[in-house]
Amino acid sequence: MKLSEQTVVVHSFRCFDINVGSMIVPPFKATEQAILHRFKGEILPLTSETVDASELDDEGRWFRLATGWDALEQPRGVSAG
């Protein structure tokens, strides 16, 4: 992924889900500000990633796009086809 000049750091986190009645780890990462203020969550250590700011939604969330096996780097000596 080629990053632009506008990058942000996102983290995995846990927060309380009133529908479940316990702490959950949402299926997205978010900025520190969104985690602390919007989601009232706790950042999980060692989960940060730097992403293009344009990839965030209006709530500061970043969803990893499922790209399938084709997007993964091939091991040396293994052809893609």
KAQUI-V488863 format. One record per pair of residues at least 4 apart in sequence whose ideal C-beta (glycine too) atoms are under 6 Angstrom apart, sorted by the first residue. I is the first residue (numbers start at 1). J is the second residue. D is the distance in whole Angstrom. If there is no record, write none. Layout:
# KAQUI-V488863
i:j:d
I:J:D
I:J:D
This chain:
# KAQUI-V488863
i:j:d
3:7:5
3:52:6
4:52:5
6:53:4
7:50:5
8:31:6
8:53:5
9:48:5
9:50:6
10:29:4
10:30:6
10:31:6
10:49:6
10:51:6
10:62:4
11:29:6
11:43:5
11:47:5
11:48:5
12:29:5
12:44:5
12:47:4
13:35:5
13:41:4
13:42:6
13:43:5
13:44:6
14:23:5
14:25:5
14:41:6
14:42:5
15:39:5
15:41:3
16:23:6
17:24:5
20:24:6
28:61:5
28:63:5
29:62:5
30:34:4
30:35:5
30:60:5
30:61:5
31:60:4
33:37:6
34:38:5
34:60:3
35:39:5
35:41:5
35:43:6
51:55:5
51:62:5
55:62:6
56:60:6
56:62:6
57:61:5
67:71:3
74:78:5
74:80:5
